[in-house]
Amino acid sequence: MLIKVKVWVGEKKEGIVRKGEDSFEVRVREKAEQGRANQRVGELLAEFFELDTRQGKQVQLVKGSKSRNKIYKIHDSN
């Protein structure tokens, strides 16, 4: 499944808000340096979708690594 994500970095509180069936807003504490914010967004999305992160990469950034607007692919093993 592909989802659209709008990201805010350097926030005091982290969280995910579902805006539509396939669109989300994600706020993370990390700054946009060396991919840390993108990594944290992936971790939060994995938690949100209740994915088993021990099985490998369940959340993959497809587009927008240097943009606020991103597209992620969710690999659901169910």
C-alpha positions, 0 to 999 in steps of 0.5 A, a space after each residue: 500500500 502506498 501512502 502520502 505523508 506530510 512531515 514536520 521536523 523538530 517538533 516538541 511532540 511526536 505523533 501521527 494524524 490520519 487525514 484521509 484513507 491514504 494520507 497522514 501528517 507526521 511530527 517528529 522531534 529529529 531534525 532533517 539531518 543525515 536522514 534521521 527524521 526520515 528514519 523516525 517517520 518510518 519507525 512511527 509508521 511501523 508502530 501505527 500500522 502495528 508491523 513487526 519490525 523484526 521481519 525486516 524493512 516493513 516501511 519503505 520511503 519511495 519518494 521525497 527523501 529531501 521534501 516535506 511531502 513524501 510517499 511511503 510503501 507499507 509492506 503488510 505481511 498479514 
